[in-house]
């Protein structure tokens, strides 16, 4: 696999968005390249706001550890907390011996221990997003950063492997997936996939007194990445994936 560097793509740019889209489309056949590229891109976004060497990073729901690996490559002390043993072992076993099987609702961490609390595409998989965000804020030190991204339900990708047929209803989308592939979909709405929307999420984080919004933008969009999140209705479809970077208030 060719070396992928954090300087490979300007963010946002058409070249970057096209490269990420190509990687996503080949996720099933080449997951290693897909998630390595996504990790390099995501950690570079964090590094714009904080010098990573020596910082403590908590990676919540980081699966088999691509993000944790990349944070460590950039000099951070990164720790992986993953609630699903299958995801943790997706590459044949945990990538780090100190990975922890833990629920993002109740992390085995003291208050304010993390310089960066990181969560990539997890929020749509939790039944209580507000409690999840509160736990991220709790373990982040005052002045520290919270990186939170999720695929909103009305995004063309909101139904995950059943997308875009989720627009016609979750049950219908699952039935179509079963007919087409001969197996059940990985995600079931109401069990491990939940409709999360941009408007309510933005109102929630902006109304909290423990965090300040540093940026709210489309994670992958090639231009006007922040602008589209300001347009009610339109943003629910066009944003694709919302990226929030928050700063923990004192």
JOHUSUL-V362275 format. One record per helix or strand of 3 or more residues. SS is the DSSP state (~ for helix, > for strand). FROM is the first residue (numbers start at 0). LEN is the number of residues. If there is no record, write none. Layout:
BEGIN
ss->(SS SS)
from->(FROM FROM)
len->(LEN LEN)
END
This chain:
BEGIN
ss->(~ ~ > ~ > ~ > ~ ~ > ~ ~ ~ ~ > ~ ~ >)
from->(13 30 55 65 76 84 113 122 128 139 159 164 169 197 210 227 233 240)
len->(12 17 5 8 6 4 7 3 11 12 3 4 12 10 8 3 5 8)
END
